[in-house]
């Protein structure tokens, strides 16, 4: 298995275990209001800035170097609390029973607080388990359509379950799932990336699309990182998932 996908799968399993072993069952999750999320983001960002200015380092948990980039820099609230930079851990944070893991992006240039949505992780976990069981029993994947570039849509009839879509954190639309040739399930963010590309083009900011990974367009214009995602590149003016 490709090293990137192996690390990503291990992280996924760890998150799923933590979700189902604690208080984070789906019927117990309370969705935070946008205002509550924004206020928490502002407080944590200020704490990060103050900590970084004073210490020269970032309060993050140690992760393997090849951890997927949007899951790599998890904020260590204990460091912020011990140093007096933060009075309380936000109720929106997983550590307090919330639905988000707080992470940092752009750590080398401008460390910025973003959110990793655990609700989506749990939703995908249900399908991932079904895919794993099917693969183990049949020796093949429940493939519906070959999407090219090493990805496939999922045949939910073979899994004997209803088709799953994930509520997007970027808009009101729902996003489909796909899997790679090893059976690792991901959210297909192509519709959201395309929407952001269209917005940038309409606003005369087409140069912003000159990026190696189009997922950054979502990160740069929202509070959220694309959870359990894969890299996207521009091909024939469309965002295409690629295996790296």
C-alpha positions in Angstrom: 0.0 0.0 0.0 1.2 3.5 -0.8 2.8 5.1 2.3 0.5 8.1 2.2 -2.6 6.0 2.1 -1.4 3.7 4.9 -0.8 6.6 7.3 -4.1 8.1 6.4 -5.9 4.8 7.0 -4.2 4.4 10.4 -5.2 7.9 11.5 -8.7 7.2 10.3 -9.0 4.1 12.4 -7.6 5.9 15.5 -10.1 8.7 15.2 -12.9 6.2 14.6 -12.0 4.2 17.7 -11.9 7.4 19.8 -15.3 8.4 18.5 -17.0 5.2 19.3 -15.3 4.5 22.7 -16.3 7.8 24.3 -19.3 10.1 24.4 -19.3 10.9 20.7 -22.0 8.6 19.5 -24.0 10.1 16.6 -27.2 10.5 18.6 -25.3 12.4 21.3 -23.6 14.9 19.1 -24.8 18.5 19.4 -24.2 20.7 16.4 -22.5 24.0 17.4 -23.9 27.3 16.0 -21.8 29.3 13.5 -21.4 32.1 16.0 -20.1 29.8 18.7 -17.7 28.2 16.2 -16.4 31.7 15.1 -16.0 32.9 18.6 -14.0 29.8 19.6 -11.8 30.2 16.5 -10.9 33.8 17.3 -10.0 32.9 20.9 -7.8 30.0 19.9 -6.1 31.9 17.1 -5.2 34.7 19.5 -3.8 32.1 22.0 -1.8 30.5 19.2 -0.4 33.9 18.1 0.6 34.8 21.7 2.2 31.4 22.3 4.1 31.5 19.1 5.3 35.1 19.6 6.6 34.4 23.1 8.1 30.9 22.6 9.0 30.8 19.0 7.3 27.3 18.6 3.8 26.0 18.1 1.6 24.2 20.7 1.0 21.1 18.6 0.9 17.4 19.3 3.7 15.2 17.8 2.6 13.4 14.6 4.6 11.3 12.1 6.3 13.4 9.4 4.2 11.8 6.7 0.8 12.3 8.3 -1.6 13.9 5.8 -1.0 17.7 5.8 -4.5 18.7 7.0 -4.4 16.3 9.8 -0.8 16.7 10.9 -0.7 19.8 13.2 -3.2 19.1 15.9 -3.4 21.9 18.6 -2.3 20.8 22.1 -4.7 22.7 24.3 -2.8 21.5 27.4 0.2 23.6 26.4 -2.0 26.7 25.9 -3.7 26.2 29.3 -0.5 25.6 31.2 1.0 28.8 29.8 -2.0 30.8 30.6 -2.7 31.6 27.0 -6.2 30.1 27.0 -8.6 30.1 30.0 -10.7 27.2 28.8 -10.8 24.6 26.1 -13.6 25.6 23.7 -16.8 23.5 24.0 -16.6 23.0 20.3 -13.4 21.0 20.7 -13.4 17.2 20.8 -11.6 17.4 24.2 -14.7 19.0 25.6 -17.2 16.8 23.8 -17.5 19.0 20.7 -17.4 17.9 17.1 -14.1 19.4 16.0 -10.4 18.7 16.3 -8.5 22.0 16.2 -5.6 22.0 13.7 -3.1 24.4 12.2 -2.3 25.1 8.6 0.4 27.2 7.0 2.6 26.5 10.0 5.8 27.7 8.2 4.4 31.1 7.1 1.2 32.1 9.0 0.0 29.5 11.5 -3.8 29.5 11.1 -6.4 27.7 13.1 -8.8 25.4 11.2 -11.3 22.7 12.2 -11.4 19.0 11.4 -15.0 17.7 11.4 -15.4 14.5 13.4 -19.1 14.1 12.4 -18.0 13.4 8.8 -15.3 10.9 10.1 -18.0 8.9 11.9 -20.3 8.9 8.9 -17.5 7.7 6.6 -16.6 5.1 9.2 -19.9 3.3 8.8 -19.3 2.9 5.0 -15.6 2.1 5.5 -16.5 -0.8 7.7 -18.9 -2.2 5.1 -16.3 -1.9 2.4 -13.7 -3.7 4.5 -16.1 -6.6 5.3 -17.1 -6.9 1.6 -13.4 -6.8 0.4 -12.4 -9.5 3.0 -15.3 -11.7 2.1 -15.2 -11.4 -1.7 -11.6 -10.5 -2.4 -12.7 -7.5 -4.5 -14.1 -4.0 -4.0 -17.8 -3.0 -4.3 -17.1 -0.9 -7.4 -19.8 1.0 -9.3 -18.0 3.2 -11.7 -14.3 3.6 -12.5 -13.6 7.3 -12.0 -10.1 7.1 -13.4 -6.9 8.1 -11.7 -7.2 5.1 -9.3 -10.6 6.0 -7.8 -14.0 4.4 -7.9 -17.5 5.2 -6.9 -19.2 2.7 -4.5 -21.9 0.3 -5.4 -24.1 0.5 -2.3 -26.4 -2.2 -3.5 -23.5 -4.7 -3.2 -23.0 -3.4 0.4 -26.8 -3.8 1.0 -27.1 -0.3 2.4 -28.5 3.1 1.3 -26.2 5.5 -0.7 -24.3 7.7 1.7 -23.6 11.4 1.2 -21.9 13.8 3.6 -23.2 17.2 4.5 -20.6 19.7 3.3 -19.1 22.1 5.8 -18.5 24.5 2.9 -22.0 24.9 1.7 -25.5 23.4 1.9 -24.8 20.7 -0.6 -24.1 17.0 0.0 -20.9 15.3 -1.2 -20.5 11.7 -2.4 -17.9 9.2 -1.4 -15.3 7.4 -3.4 -12.6 4.8 -2.7 -9.1 4.1 -4.0 -7.8 0.7 -5.3 -7.1 -0.4 -1.7 -10.7 0.3 -0.6 -9.9 3.4 1.5 -13.0 5.6 1.4 -12.8 9.4 0.9 -15.1 12.3 0.5 -15.2 13.6 -3.1 -14.7 17.4 -2.7 -14.7 18.1 -6.5 -18.1 19.9 -6.5 -17.0 22.2 -3.7 -13.6 22.9 -5.3 -15.3 23.6 -8.6 -17.7 26.0 -6.9 -14.7 27.9 -5.3 -12.9 28.0 -8.7 -15.9 29.6 -10.3 -16.2 32.2 -7.5 -12.5 33.1 -7.9 -12.8 33.4 -11.6 -15.9 35.6 -11.3 -14.0 37.8 -8.9 -11.0 38.1 -11.1 -8.8 36.0 -8.9 -8.1 33.1 -11.2 -4.4 33.2 -10.3 -5.3 31.8 -6.9 -6.0 28.5 -8.6 -2.3 28.1 -9.4 -1.7 25.6 -6.6 -0.4 22.1 -6.6 -3.3 20.9 -4.5 -6.7 22.4 -5.2 -7.9 21.5 -1.7 -6.1 24.7 -0.5 -8.8 26.7 -2.2 -11.3 25.3 0.4 -9.0 25.8 3.3 -8.1 29.4 2.4 -11.8 30.5 2.2 -13.4 28.7 5.2 -12.8 27.6 8.8 -12.6 23.9 7.8 -10.0 21.5 6.4 -11.3 18.8 4.0 -11.5 15.7 6.2 -10.5 12.3 4.9 -9.7 13.8 1.5 -7.2 13.3 -1.2 -5.2 15.7 -3.3 -6.8 17.3 -6.4 -5.2 18.7 -9.5 -6.6 20.7 -12.4 -7.2 18.6 -15.5 -9.2 19.9 -18.5 -10.4 22.8 -16.3 -11.8 20.4 -13.7 -10.6 19.3 -10.3 -9.5 15.6 -10.5 -8.5 13.5 -7.5 -5.0 12.1 -7.8 -3.0 9.5 -5.9 0.3 10.6 -4.5 
